[in-house]
Amino acid sequence: MIQRYGLVALLIVLGAAWGLTQPLTKIAVRDGAGPLGLIVWQLFIGAVLMCGYLAAMGQLRRFSSVQLRFCTVIGVIGTIIPNTTSFTAAYSLPGGVMSIVIASVPMFAFPIALAPWE
């Protein structure tokens, strides 16, 4: 029973943290933080946390140059370009509009992913 309450509390904390991303993004870009600077810190903190976790679990390994090239391309296409666009749009659009747009992404992405492609 205690584990269930802990998981519910974790869900609430994660939901609140996700909900704060748009207001905090709006504050950051309004106060002059550049999109690439925000992305660098976001990715750096995530990479340090993930590497620390993998090292603690004994799963940290080296990558080949082919794997690093692949990860770089995926990072540029899947993270840097979309986040730069999002941070640039957050400067001009109200936070509520940005929240609705970001929340609607899965409503369009999931049906497209499930569609049979031939």
Jmol script that loads the backbone (N, CA, C; Angstrom):
load data "model"
ATOM      1  N   MET A   1       0.817  -1.190   0.000  1.00  0.00           N
ATOM      2  CA  MET A   1       0.000   0.000   0.000  1.00  0.00           C
ATOM      3  C   MET A   1       0.867   1.262   0.000  1.00  0.00           C
ATOM      4  N   ILE A   2       1.963   1.223   0.776  1.00  0.00           N
ATOM      5  CA  ILE A   2       2.850   2.385   0.825  1.00  0.00           C
ATOM      6  C   ILE A   2       3.522   2.593  -0.527  1.00  0.00           C
ATOM      7  N   GLN A   3       3.876   1.501  -1.194  1.00  0.00           N
ATOM      8  CA  GLN A   3       4.502   1.632  -2.506  1.00  0.00           C
ATOM      9  C   GLN A   3       3.549   2.329  -3.480  1.00  0.00           C
ATOM     10  N   ARG A   4       2.265   2.021  -3.385  1.00  0.00           N
ATOM     11  CA  ARG A   4       1.283   2.651  -4.275  1.00  0.00           C
ATOM     12  C   ARG A   4       1.224   4.153  -4.037  1.00  0.00           C
ATOM     13  N   TYR A   5       1.215   4.583  -2.776  1.00  0.00           N
ATOM     14  CA  TYR A   5       1.195   6.012  -2.474  1.00  0.00           C
ATOM     15  C   TYR A   5       2.471   6.694  -2.963  1.00  0.00           C
ATOM     16  N   GLY A   6       3.583   6.004  -2.858  1.00  0.00           N
ATOM     17  CA  GLY A   6       4.839   6.556  -3.359  1.00  0.00           C
ATOM     18  C   GLY A   6       4.799   6.753  -4.866  1.00  0.00           C
ATOM     19  N   LEU A   7       4.216   5.783  -5.579  1.00  0.00           N
ATOM     20  CA  LEU A   7       4.111   5.909  -7.031  1.00  0.00           C
ATOM     21  C   LEU A   7       3.136   7.011  -7.428  1.00  0.00           C
ATOM     22  N   VAL A   8       2.053   7.156  -6.680  1.00  0.00           N
ATOM     23  CA  VAL A   8       1.105   8.236  -6.954  1.00  0.00           C
ATOM     24  C   VAL A   8       1.775   9.587  -6.700  1.00  0.00           C
ATOM     25  N   ALA A   9       2.539   9.693  -5.624  1.00  0.00           N
ATOM     26  CA  ALA A   9       3.258  10.936  -5.333  1.00  0.00           C
ATOM     27  C   ALA A   9       4.273  11.239  -6.428  1.00  0.00           C
ATOM     28  N   LEU A  10       4.973  10.218  -6.907  1.00  0.00           N
ATOM     29  CA  LEU A  10       5.932  10.408  -7.997  1.00  0.00           C
ATOM     30  C   LEU A  10       5.220  10.886  -9.255  1.00  0.00           C
ATOM     31  N   LEU A  11       4.070  10.301  -9.546  1.00  0.00           N
ATOM     32  CA  LEU A  11       3.286  10.723 -10.712  1.00  0.00           C
ATOM     33  C   LEU A  11       2.859  12.188 -10.596  1.00  0.00           C
ATOM     34  N   ILE A  12       2.456  12.597  -9.414  1.00  0.00           N
ATOM     35  CA  ILE A  12       2.048  13.991  -9.205  1.00  0.00           C
ATOM     36  C   ILE A  12       3.238  14.927  -9.374  1.00  0.00           C
ATOM     37  N   VAL A  13       4.377  14.565  -8.813  1.00  0.00           N
ATOM     38  CA  VAL A  13       5.574  15.399  -8.933  1.00  0.00           C
ATOM     39  C   VAL A  13       6.021  15.503 -10.394  1.00  0.00           C
ATOM     40  N   LEU A  14       6.031  14.375 -11.105  1.00  0.00           N
ATOM     41  CA  LEU A  14       6.435  14.404 -12.513  1.00  0.00           C
ATOM     42  C   LEU A  14       5.445  15.194 -13.358  1.00  0.00           C
ATOM     43  N   GLY A  15       4.158  15.075 -13.077  1.00  0.00           N
ATOM     44  CA  GLY A  15       3.158  15.855 -13.802  1.00  0.00           C
ATOM     45  C   GLY A  15       3.314  17.345 -13.553  1.00  0.00           C
ATOM     46  N   ALA A  16       3.585  17.707 -12.301  1.00  0.00           N
ATOM     47  CA  ALA A  16       3.791  19.127 -11.980  1.00  0.00           C
ATOM     48  C   ALA A  16       5.059  19.651 -12.657  1.00  0.00           C
ATOM     49  N   ALA A  17       6.110  18.838 -12.671  1.00  0.00           N
ATOM     50  CA  ALA A  17       7.353  19.255 -13.332  1.00  0.00           C
ATOM     51  C   ALA A  17       7.124  19.434 -14.827  1.00  0.00           C
ATOM     52  N   TRP A  18       6.385  18.515 -15.453  1.00  0.00           N
ATOM     53  CA  TRP A  18       6.095  18.637 -16.883  1.00  0.00           C
ATOM     54  C   TRP A  18       5.234  19.873 -17.136  1.00  0.00           C
ATOM     55  N   GLY A  19       4.270  20.137 -16.260  1.00  0.00           N
ATOM     56  CA  GLY A  19       3.417  21.304 -16.415  1.00  0.00           C
ATOM     57  C   GLY A  19       4.164  22.618 -16.251  1.00  0.00           C
ATOM     58  N   LEU A  20       5.245  22.604 -15.509  1.00  0.00           N
ATOM     59  CA  LEU A  20       6.039  23.821 -15.312  1.00  0.00           C
ATOM     60  C   LEU A  20       6.973  24.120 -16.482  1.00  0.00           C
ATOM     61  N   THR A  21       7.142  23.187 -17.403  1.00  0.00           N
ATOM     62  CA  THR A  21       8.118  23.411 -18.467  1.00  0.00           C
ATOM     63  C   THR A  21       7.759  24.609 -19.335  1.00  0.00           C
ATOM     64  N   GLN A  22       6.506  24.789 -19.669  1.00  0.00           N
ATOM     65  CA  GLN A  22       6.137  25.922 -20.530  1.00  0.00           C
ATOM     66  C   GLN A  22       6.286  27.263 -19.830  1.00  0.00           C
ATOM     67  N   PRO A  23       5.790  27.430 -18.602  1.00  0.00           N
ATOM     68  CA  PRO A  23       6.024  28.718 -17.939  1.00  0.00           C
ATOM     69  C   PRO A  23       7.507  29.021 -17.731  1.00  0.00           C
ATOM     70  N   LEU A  24       8.288  28.002 -17.379  1.00  0.00           N
ATOM     71  CA  LEU A  24       9.724  28.229 -17.183  1.00  0.00           C
ATOM     72  C   LEU A  24      10.426  28.532 -18.501  1.00  0.00           C
ATOM     73  N   THR A  25      10.004  27.883 -19.579  1.00  0.00           N
ATOM     74  CA  THR A  25      10.557  28.189 -20.899  1.00  0.00           C
ATOM     75  C   THR A  25      10.238  29.618 -21.282  1.00  0.00           C
ATOM     76  N   LYS A  26       9.005  30.025 -21.051  1.00  0.00           N
ATOM     77  CA  LYS A  26       8.581  31.392 -21.370  1.00  0.00           C
ATOM     78  C   LYS A  26       9.419  32.406 -20.586  1.00  0.00           C
ATOM     79  N   ILE A  27       9.649  32.147 -19.316  1.00  0.00           N
ATOM     80  CA  ILE A  27      10.464  33.043 -18.490  1.00  0.00           C
ATOM     81  C   ILE A  27      11.899  33.088 -19.008  1.00  0.00           C
ATOM     82  N   ALA A  28      12.452  31.923 -19.347  1.00  0.00           N
ATOM     83  CA  ALA A  28      13.844  31.864 -19.800  1.00  0.00           C
ATOM     84  C   ALA A  28      14.045  32.627 -21.103  1.00  0.00           C
ATOM     85  N   VAL A  29      13.173  32.411 -22.085  1.00  0.00           N
ATOM     86  CA  VAL A  29      13.369  33.090 -23.367  1.00  0.00           C
ATOM     87  C   VAL A  29      13.017  34.570 -23.256  1.00  0.00           C
ATOM     88  N   ARG A  30      12.091  34.924 -22.392  1.00  0.00           N
ATOM     89  CA  ARG A  30      11.748  36.337 -22.204  1.00  0.00           C
ATOM     90  C   ARG A  30      12.917  37.101 -21.589  1.00  0.00           C
ATOM     91  N   ASP A  31      13.659  36.434 -20.708  1.00  0.00           N
ATOM     92  CA  ASP A  31      14.773  37.087 -20.032  1.00  0.00           C
ATOM     93  C   ASP A  31      16.067  37.032 -20.830  1.00  0.00           C
ATOM     94  N   GLY A  32      16.015  36.534 -22.067  1.00  0.00           N
ATOM     95  CA  GLY A  32      17.169  36.636 -22.946  1.00  0.00           C
ATOM     96  C   GLY A  32      18.001  35.382 -23.141  1.00  0.00           C
ATOM     97  N   ALA A  33      17.593  34.248 -22.591  1.00  0.00           N
ATOM     98  CA  ALA A  33      18.350  33.015 -22.813  1.00  0.00           C
ATOM     99  C   ALA A  33      18.155  32.569 -24.257  1.00  0.00           C
ATOM    100  N   GLY A  34      19.239  32.244 -24.936  1.00  0.00           N
ATOM    101  CA  GLY A  34      19.161  31.799 -26.319  1.00  0.00           C
ATOM    102  C   GLY A  34      18.715  30.353 -26.416  1.00  0.00           C
ATOM    103  N   PRO A  35      18.064  29.998 -27.511  1.00  0.00           N
ATOM    104  CA  PRO A  35      17.588  28.618 -27.672  1.00  0.00           C
ATOM    105  C   PRO A  35      18.721  27.584 -27.605  1.00  0.00           C
ATOM    106  N   LEU A  36      19.840  27.855 -28.258  1.00  0.00           N
ATOM    107  CA  LEU A  36      20.924  26.861 -28.250  1.00  0.00           C
ATOM    108  C   LEU A  36      21.544  26.712 -26.868  1.00  0.00           C
ATOM    109  N   GLY A  37      21.622  27.801 -26.117  1.00  0.00           N
ATOM    110  CA  GLY A  37      22.127  27.707 -24.746  1.00  0.00           C
ATOM    111  C   GLY A  37      21.222  26.870 -23.869  1.00  0.00           C
ATOM    112  N   LEU A  38      19.917  27.056 -24.010  1.00  0.00           N
ATOM    113  CA  LEU A  38      18.963  26.250 -23.244  1.00  0.00           C
ATOM    114  C   LEU A  38      19.071  24.771 -23.609  1.00  0.00           C
ATOM    115  N   ILE A  39      19.218  24.503 -24.898  1.00  0.00           N
ATOM    116  CA  ILE A  39      19.314  23.109 -25.355  1.00  0.00           C
ATOM    117  C   ILE A  39      20.584  22.463 -24.847  1.00  0.00           C
ATOM    118  N   VAL A  40      21.703  23.189 -24.900  1.00  0.00           N
ATOM    119  CA  VAL A  40      22.982  22.631 -24.426  1.00  0.00           C
ATOM    120  C   VAL A  40      22.868  22.242 -22.964  1.00  0.00           C
ATOM    121  N   TRP A  41      22.334  23.117 -22.114  1.00  0.00           N
ATOM    122  CA  TRP A  41      22.220  22.793 -20.694  1.00  0.00           C
ATOM    123  C   TRP A  41      21.231  21.666 -20.444  1.00  0.00           C
ATOM    124  N   GLN A  42      20.130  21.666 -21.174  1.00  0.00           N
ATOM    125  CA  GLN A  42      19.134  20.603 -21.023  1.00  0.00           C
ATOM    126  C   GLN A  42      19.759  19.248 -21.360  1.00  0.00           C
ATOM    127  N   LEU A  43      20.457  19.178 -22.480  1.00  0.00           N
ATOM    128  CA  LEU A  43      21.057  17.911 -22.900  1.00  0.00           C
ATOM    129  C   LEU A  43      22.236  17.531 -22.015  1.00  0.00           C
ATOM    130  N   PHE A  44      23.016  18.513 -21.576  1.00  0.00           N
ATOM    131  CA  PHE A  44      24.167  18.230 -20.721  1.00  0.00           C
ATOM    132  C   PHE A  44      23.727  17.613 -19.396  1.00  0.00           C
ATOM    133  N   ILE A  45      22.717  18.210 -18.777  1.00  0.00           N
ATOM    134  CA  ILE A  45      22.235  17.685 -17.497  1.00  0.00           C
ATOM    135  C   ILE A  45      21.669  16.280 -17.679  1.00  0.00           C
ATOM    136  N   GLY A  46      20.888  16.062 -18.740  1.00  0.00           N
ATOM    137  CA  GLY A  46      20.350  14.728 -19.004  1.00  0.00           C
ATOM    138  C   GLY A  46      21.440  13.705 -19.270  1.00  0.00           C
ATOM    139  N   ALA A  47      22.463  14.095 -20.033  1.00  0.00           N
ATOM    140  CA  ALA A  47      23.558  13.175 -20.346  1.00  0.00           C
ATOM    141  C   ALA A  47      24.362  12.826 -19.100  1.00  0.00           C
ATOM    142  N   VAL A  48      24.624  13.799 -18.246  1.00  0.00           N
ATOM    143  CA  VAL A  48      25.375  13.533 -17.016  1.00  0.00           C
ATOM    144  C   VAL A  48      24.584  12.596 -16.106  1.00  0.00           C
ATOM    145  N   LEU A  49      23.290  12.850 -15.962  1.00  0.00           N
ATOM    146  CA  LEU A  49      22.471  11.973 -15.119  1.00  0.00           C
ATOM    147  C   LEU A  49      22.412  10.555 -15.679  1.00  0.00           C
ATOM    148  N   MET A  50      22.235  10.430 -17.003  1.00  0.00           N
ATOM    149  CA  MET A  50      22.152   9.108 -17.608  1.00  0.00           C
ATOM    150  C   MET A  50      23.488   8.368 -17.528  1.00  0.00           C
ATOM    151  N   CYS A  51      24.589   9.065 -17.779  1.00  0.00           N
ATOM    152  CA  CYS A  51      25.905   8.417 -17.681  1.00  0.00           C
ATOM    153  C   CYS A  51      26.193   7.987 -16.250  1.00  0.00           C
ATOM    154  N   GLY A  52      25.800   8.815 -15.283  1.00  0.00           N
ATOM    155  CA  GLY A  52      25.983   8.436 -13.877  1.00  0.00           C
ATOM    156  C   GLY A  52      25.179   7.201 -13.521  1.00  0.00           C
ATOM    157  N   TYR A  53      23.949   7.140 -14.001  1.00  0.00           N
ATOM    158  CA  TYR A  53      23.112   5.968 -13.740  1.00  0.00           C
ATOM    159  C   TYR A  53      23.698   4.726 -14.398  1.00  0.00           C
ATOM    160  N   LEU A  54      24.105   4.846 -15.664  1.00  0.00           N
ATOM    161  CA  LEU A  54      24.684   3.692 -16.369  1.00  0.00           C
ATOM    162  C   LEU A  54      25.983   3.245 -15.726  1.00  0.00           C
ATOM    163  N   ALA A  55      26.795   4.180 -15.283  1.00  0.00           N
ATOM    164  CA  ALA A  55      28.050   3.817 -14.608  1.00  0.00           C
ATOM    165  C   ALA A  55      27.759   3.088 -13.296  1.00  0.00           C
ATOM    166  N   ALA A  56      26.765   3.566 -12.551  1.00  0.00           N
ATOM    167  CA  ALA A  56      26.404   2.921 -11.287  1.00  0.00           C
ATOM    168  C   ALA A  56      25.872   1.510 -11.515  1.00  0.00           C
ATOM    169  N   MET A  57      25.191   1.301 -12.643  1.00  0.00           N
ATOM    170  CA  MET A  57      24.644  -0.021 -12.947  1.00  0.00           C
ATOM    171  C   MET A  57      25.657  -0.914 -13.673  1.00  0.00           C
ATOM    172  N   GLY A  58      26.833  -0.383 -13.993  1.00  0.00           N
ATOM    173  CA  GLY A  58      27.848  -1.163 -14.704  1.00  0.00           C
ATOM    174  C   GLY A  58      27.525  -1.367 -16.174  1.00  0.00           C
ATOM    175  N   GLN A  59      26.712  -0.502 -16.762  1.00  0.00           N
ATOM    176  CA  GLN A  59      26.280  -0.650 -18.147  1.00  0.00           C
ATOM    177  C   GLN A  59      26.925   0.364 -19.096  1.00  0.00           C
ATOM    178  N   LEU A  60      27.777   1.253 -18.584  1.00  0.00           N
ATOM    179  CA  LEU A  60      28.399   2.281 -19.413  1.00  0.00           C
ATOM    180  C   LEU A  60      29.407   1.627 -20.357  1.00  0.00           C
ATOM    181  N   ARG A  61      29.328   1.960 -21.649  1.00  0.00           N
ATOM    182  CA  ARG A  61      30.238   1.363 -22.622  1.00  0.00           C
ATOM    183  C   ARG A  61      30.658   2.400 -23.644  1.00  0.00           C
ATOM    184  N   ARG A  62      31.648   2.053 -24.439  1.00  0.00           N
ATOM    185  CA  ARG A  62      32.136   2.952 -25.485  1.00  0.00           C
ATOM    186  C   ARG A  62      31.331   2.738 -26.755  1.00  0.00           C
ATOM    187  N   PHE A  63      31.246   3.808 -27.552  1.00  0.00           N
ATOM    188  CA  PHE A  63      30.532   3.746 -28.812  1.00  0.00           C
ATOM    189  C   PHE A  63      31.526   3.793 -29.965  1.00  0.00           C
ATOM    190  N   SER A  64      31.171   3.146 -31.054  1.00  0.00           N
ATOM    191  CA  SER A  64      31.999   3.216 -32.260  1.00  0.00           C
ATOM    192  C   SER A  64      31.736   4.540 -32.965  1.00  0.00           C
ATOM    193  N   SER A  65      32.571   4.858 -33.940  1.00  0.00           N
ATOM    194  CA  SER A  65      32.384   6.114 -34.669  1.00  0.00           C
ATOM    195  C   SER A  65      31.082   6.092 -35.475  1.00  0.00           C
ATOM    196  N   VAL A  66      30.687   4.931 -35.972  1.00  0.00           N
ATOM    197  CA  VAL A  66      29.429   4.822 -36.711  1.00  0.00           C
ATOM    198  C   VAL A  66      28.249   5.107 -35.774  1.00  0.00           C
ATOM    199  N   GLN A  67      28.282   4.555 -34.582  1.00  0.00           N
ATOM    200  CA  GLN A  67      27.214   4.794 -33.617  1.00  0.00           C
ATOM    201  C   GLN A  67      27.158   6.260 -33.200  1.00  0.00           C
ATOM    202  N   LEU A  68      28.318   6.883 -33.003  1.00  0.00           N
ATOM    203  CA  LEU A  68      28.349   8.291 -32.630  1.00  0.00           C
ATOM    204  C   LEU A  68      27.813   9.179 -33.746  1.00  0.00           C
ATOM    205  N   ARG A  69      28.145   8.851 -35.002  1.00  0.00           N
ATOM    206  CA  ARG A  69      27.606   9.610 -36.134  1.00  0.00           C
ATOM    207  C   ARG A  69      26.091   9.477 -36.203  1.00  0.00           C
ATOM    208  N   PHE A  70      25.593   8.263 -36.029  1.00  0.00           N
ATOM    209  CA  PHE A  70      24.153   8.017 -36.043  1.00  0.00           C
ATOM    210  C   PHE A  70      23.457   8.799 -34.934  1.00  0.00           C
ATOM    211  N   CYS A  71      24.001   8.753 -33.724  1.00  0.00           N
ATOM    212  CA  CYS A  71      23.411   9.469 -32.593  1.00  0.00           C
ATOM    213  C   CYS A  71      23.450  10.978 -32.815  1.00  0.00           C
ATOM    214  N   THR A  72      24.499  11.469 -33.459  1.00  0.00           N
ATOM    215  CA  THR A  72      24.593  12.899 -33.750  1.00  0.00           C
ATOM    216  C   THR A  72      23.506  13.324 -34.732  1.00  0.00           C
ATOM    217  N   VAL A  73      23.304  12.543 -35.785  1.00  0.00           N
ATOM    218  CA  VAL A  73      22.260  12.875 -36.764  1.00  0.00           C
ATOM    219  C   VAL A  73      20.885  12.838 -36.104  1.00  0.00           C
ATOM    220  N   ILE A  74      20.613  11.812 -35.330  1.00  0.00           N
ATOM    221  CA  ILE A  74      19.331  11.703 -34.643  1.00  0.00           C
ATOM    222  C   ILE A  74      19.159  12.849 -33.644  1.00  0.00           C
ATOM    223  N   GLY A  75      20.227  13.222 -32.968  1.00  0.00           N
ATOM    224  CA  GLY A  75      20.155  14.337 -32.025  1.00  0.00           C
ATOM    225  C   GLY A  75      19.842  15.655 -32.702  1.00  0.00           C
ATOM    226  N   VAL A  76      20.450  15.889 -33.849  1.00  0.00           N
ATOM    227  CA  VAL A  76      20.188  17.142 -34.573  1.00  0.00           C
ATOM    228  C   VAL A  76      18.751  17.164 -35.098  1.00  0.00           C
ATOM    229  N   ILE A  77      18.342  16.071 -35.731  1.00  0.00           N
ATOM    230  CA  ILE A  77      17.009  16.023 -36.334  1.00  0.00           C
ATOM    231  C   ILE A  77      15.906  15.944 -35.274  1.00  0.00           C
ATOM    232  N   GLY A  78      16.138  15.171 -34.228  1.00  0.00           N
ATOM    233  CA  GLY A  78      15.081  14.918 -33.256  1.00  0.00           C
ATOM    234  C   GLY A  78      15.085  15.806 -32.035  1.00  0.00           C
ATOM    235  N   THR A  79      16.187  16.540 -31.792  1.00  0.00           N
ATOM    236  CA  THR A  79      16.250  17.355 -30.587  1.00  0.00           C
ATOM    237  C   THR A  79      16.597  18.808 -30.882  1.00  0.00           C
ATOM    238  N   ILE A  80      17.697  19.034 -31.552  1.00  0.00           N
ATOM    239  CA  ILE A  80      18.179  20.408 -31.713  1.00  0.00           C
ATOM    240  C   ILE A  80      17.242  21.233 -32.585  1.00  0.00           C
ATOM    241  N   ILE A  81      16.841  20.717 -33.736  1.00  0.00           N
ATOM    242  CA  ILE A  81      15.960  21.486 -34.622  1.00  0.00           C
ATOM    243  C   ILE A  81      14.584  21.711 -33.985  1.00  0.00           C
ATOM    244  N   PRO A  82      13.906  20.661 -33.464  1.00  0.00           N
ATOM    245  CA  PRO A  82      12.590  20.910 -32.849  1.00  0.00           C
ATOM    246  C   PRO A  82      12.647  21.812 -31.617  1.00  0.00           C
ATOM    247  N   ASN A  83      13.653  21.623 -30.762  1.00  0.00           N
ATOM    248  CA  ASN A  83      13.737  22.448 -29.562  1.00  0.00           C
ATOM    249  C   ASN A  83      14.074  23.892 -29.891  1.00  0.00           C
ATOM    250  N   THR A  84      14.938  24.113 -30.876  1.00  0.00           N
ATOM    251  CA  THR A  84      15.242  25.479 -31.291  1.00  0.00           C
ATOM    252  C   THR A  84      13.980  26.160 -31.798  1.00  0.00           C
ATOM    253  N   THR A  85      13.216  25.448 -32.604  1.00  0.00           N
ATOM    254  CA  THR A  85      11.953  25.993 -33.107  1.00  0.00           C
ATOM    255  C   THR A  85      10.984  26.279 -31.965  1.00  0.00           C
ATOM    256  N   SER A  86      10.891  25.363 -31.020  1.00  0.00           N
ATOM    257  CA  SER A  86       9.981  25.527 -29.888  1.00  0.00           C
ATOM    258  C   SER A  86      10.380  26.723 -29.020  1.00  0.00           C
ATOM    259  N   PHE A  87      11.665  26.852 -28.709  1.00  0.00           N
ATOM    260  CA  PHE A  87      12.124  27.960 -27.883  1.00  0.00           C
ATOM    261  C   PHE A  87      11.961  29.295 -28.605  1.00  0.00           C
ATOM    262  N   THR A  88      12.168  29.293 -29.924  1.00  0.00           N
ATOM    263  CA  THR A  88      11.979  30.512 -30.695  1.00  0.00           C
ATOM    264  C   THR A  88      10.501  30.914 -30.720  1.00  0.00           C
ATOM    265  N   ALA A  89       9.612  29.930 -30.870  1.00  0.00           N
ATOM    266  CA  ALA A  89       8.177  30.212 -30.866  1.00  0.00           C
ATOM    267  C   ALA A  89       7.707  30.647 -29.479  1.00  0.00           C
ATOM    268  N   ALA A  90       8.312  30.115 -28.432  1.00  0.00           N
ATOM    269  CA  ALA A  90       7.900  30.462 -27.071  1.00  0.00           C
ATOM    270  C   ALA A  90       8.139  31.932 -26.771  1.00  0.00           C
ATOM    271  N   TYR A  91       9.074  32.544 -27.483  1.00  0.00           N
ATOM    272  CA  TYR A  91       9.329  33.969 -27.279  1.00  0.00           C
ATOM    273  C   TYR A  91       8.136  34.804 -27.716  1.00  0.00           C
ATOM    274  N   SER A  92       7.466  34.385 -28.784  1.00  0.00           N
ATOM    275  CA  SER A  92       6.381  35.190 -29.362  1.00  0.00           C
ATOM    276  C   SER A  92       4.988  34.754 -28.934  1.00  0.00           C
ATOM    277  N   LEU A  93       4.798  33.473 -28.687  1.00  0.00           N
ATOM    278  CA  LEU A  93       3.454  32.960 -28.390  1.00  0.00           C
ATOM    279  C   LEU A  93       3.177  32.939 -26.893  1.00  0.00           C
ATOM    280  N   PRO A  94       1.909  33.074 -26.498  1.00  0.00           N
ATOM    281  CA  PRO A  94       1.559  32.936 -25.082  1.00  0.00           C
ATOM    282  C   PRO A  94       1.809  31.506 -24.589  1.00  0.00           C
ATOM    283  N   GLY A  95       2.071  31.378 -23.293  1.00  0.00           N
ATOM    284  CA  GLY A  95       2.347  30.071 -22.710  1.00  0.00           C
ATOM    285  C   GLY A  95       1.204  29.082 -22.872  1.00  0.00           C
ATOM    286  N   GLY A  96      -0.039  29.555 -22.794  1.00  0.00           N
ATOM    287  CA  GLY A  96      -1.196  28.676 -22.949  1.00  0.00           C
ATOM    288  C   GLY A  96      -1.270  28.066 -24.336  1.00  0.00           C
ATOM    289  N   VAL A  97      -0.984  28.873 -25.346  1.00  0.00           N
ATOM    290  CA  VAL A  97      -0.994  28.370 -26.728  1.00  0.00           C
ATOM    291  C   VAL A  97       0.106  27.322 -26.909  1.00  0.00           C
ATOM    292  N   MET A  98       1.280  27.609 -26.381  1.00  0.00           N
ATOM    293  CA  MET A  98       2.385  26.645 -26.489  1.00  0.00           C
ATOM    294  C   MET A  98       2.030  25.329 -25.783  1.00  0.00           C
ATOM    295  N   SER A  99       1.399  25.411 -24.624  1.00  0.00           N
ATOM    296  CA  SER A  99       1.012  24.194 -23.897  1.00  0.00           C
ATOM    297  C   SER A  99       0.018  23.370 -24.696  1.00  0.00           C
ATOM    298  N   ILE A 100      -0.948  24.024 -25.321  1.00  0.00           N
ATOM    299  CA  ILE A 100      -1.944  23.300 -26.123  1.00  0.00           C
ATOM    300  C   ILE A 100      -1.284  22.662 -27.337  1.00  0.00           C
ATOM    301  N   VAL A 101      -0.408  23.387 -28.000  1.00  0.00           N
ATOM    302  CA  VAL A 101       0.279  22.842 -29.174  1.00  0.00           C
ATOM    303  C   VAL A 101       1.120  21.632 -28.799  1.00  0.00           C
ATOM    304  N   ILE A 102       1.880  21.733 -27.716  1.00  0.00           N
ATOM    305  CA  ILE A 102       2.744  20.621 -27.307  1.00  0.00           C
ATOM    306  C   ILE A 102       1.908  19.430 -26.844  1.00  0.00           C
ATOM    307  N   ALA A 103       0.799  19.689 -26.150  1.00  0.00           N
ATOM    308  CA  ALA A 103      -0.055  18.585 -25.696  1.00  0.00           C
ATOM    309  C   ALA A 103      -0.769  17.910 -26.857  1.00  0.00           C
ATOM    310  N   SER A 104      -0.944  18.614 -27.968  1.00  0.00           N
ATOM    311  CA  SER A 104      -1.637  18.016 -29.114  1.00  0.00           C
ATOM    312  C   SER A 104      -0.716  17.174 -30.004  1.00  0.00           C
ATOM    313  N   VAL A 105       0.573  17.247 -29.796  1.00  0.00           N
ATOM    314  CA  VAL A 105       1.500  16.479 -30.634  1.00  0.00           C
ATOM    315  C   VAL A 105       1.199  14.984 -30.617  1.00  0.00           C
ATOM    316  N   PRO A 106       1.005  14.342 -29.448  1.00  0.00           N
ATOM    317  CA  PRO A 106       0.700  12.903 -29.476  1.00  0.00           C
ATOM    318  C   PRO A 106      -0.606  12.567 -30.191  1.00  0.00           C
ATOM    319  N   MET A 107      -1.568  13.493 -30.168  1.00  0.00           N
ATOM    320  CA  MET A 107      -2.841  13.221 -30.846  1.00  0.00           C
ATOM    321  C   MET A 107      -2.646  13.087 -32.355  1.00  0.00           C
ATOM    322  N   PHE A 108      -1.626  13.734 -32.889  1.00  0.00           N
ATOM    323  CA  PHE A 108      -1.331  13.615 -34.314  1.00  0.00           C
ATOM    324  C   PHE A 108      -0.279  12.544 -34.588  1.00  0.00           C
ATOM    325  N   ALA A 109       0.681  12.393 -33.686  1.00  0.00           N
ATOM    326  CA  ALA A 109       1.790  11.471 -33.921  1.00  0.00           C
ATOM    327  C   ALA A 109       1.354  10.009 -33.803  1.00  0.00           C
ATOM    328  N   PHE A 110       0.561   9.665 -32.802  1.00  0.00           N
ATOM    329  CA  PHE A 110       0.197   8.267 -32.584  1.00  0.00           C
ATOM    330  C   PHE A 110      -0.633   7.688 -33.738  1.00  0.00           C
ATOM    331  N   PRO A 111      -1.658   8.389 -34.236  1.00  0.00           N
ATOM    332  CA  PRO A 111      -2.368   7.826 -35.388  1.00  0.00           C
ATOM    333  C   PRO A 111      -1.483   7.669 -36.628  1.00  0.00           C
ATOM    334  N   ILE A 112      -0.579   8.605 -36.830  1.00  0.00           N
ATOM    335  CA  ILE A 112       0.337   8.491 -37.969  1.00  0.00           C
ATOM    336  C   ILE A 112       1.257   7.288 -37.777  1.00  0.00           C
ATOM    337  N   ALA A 113       1.719   7.083 -36.541  1.00  0.00           N
ATOM    338  CA  ALA A 113       2.601   5.932 -36.278  1.00  0.00           C
ATOM    339  C   ALA A 113       1.867   4.617 -36.438  1.00  0.00           C
ATOM    340  N   LEU A 114       0.581   4.588 -36.135  1.00  0.00           N
ATOM    341  CA  LEU A 114      -0.195   3.356 -36.223  1.00  0.00           C
ATOM    342  C   LEU A 114      -0.738   3.089 -37.638  1.00  0.00           C
ATOM    343  N   ALA A 115      -0.702   4.098 -38.478  1.00  0.00           N
ATOM    344  CA  ALA A 115      -1.248   3.924 -39.835  1.00  0.00           C
ATOM    345  C   ALA A 115      -0.439   2.889 -40.611  1.00  0.00           C
ATOM    346  N   PRO A 116      -1.125   2.048 -41.386  1.00  0.00           N
ATOM    347  CA  PRO A 116      -0.383   1.056 -42.168  1.00  0.00           C
ATOM    348  C   PRO A 116       0.288   1.741 -43.381  1.00  0.00           C
ATOM    349  N   TRP A 117       1.606   1.640 -43.426  1.00  0.00           N
ATOM    350  CA  TRP A 117       2.370   2.229 -44.525  1.00  0.00           C
ATOM    351  C   TRP A 117       2.821   1.135 -45.459  1.00  0.00           C
ATOM    352  N   GLU A 118       2.684   1.370 -46.717  1.00  0.00           N
ATOM    353  CA  GLU A 118       3.071   0.342 -47.694  1.00  0.00           C
ATOM    354  C   GLU A 118       4.133   0.839 -48.605  1.00  0.00           C
TER     355      GLU A 118
END
end "model"
wireframe off; spacefill off
backbone 0.3
color backbone group
